Amino acid sequence: MYAPLSRIVSKDVPFKRSKENSKAVEDIFNYIKTKSRLYYPNSIKLFDIYIDANNFGIRAVLVKIIS
């Protein structure tokens, strides 16, 4: 699904907009919209937090496994 985009993320490859790349982005967005689930958190159970920081930005994800 994301193979077209993985070829252009290298710093040595200039960005070139194409129908294939646009379709890959649209497919990823649609996958995230249809597969993601949002739930109210249960504060009794523990959360996991994953954090990444580098020279380009900071990212964090709060995760709770729903069984």
Secondary structure, 3 states (H helix, E strand, C coil): CCHHHHCCCCCCCCCCCCHHHHHHHHHHHHHHHHHCCCCCCCCCCCCEEEEEEECCEEEEEEECCCC
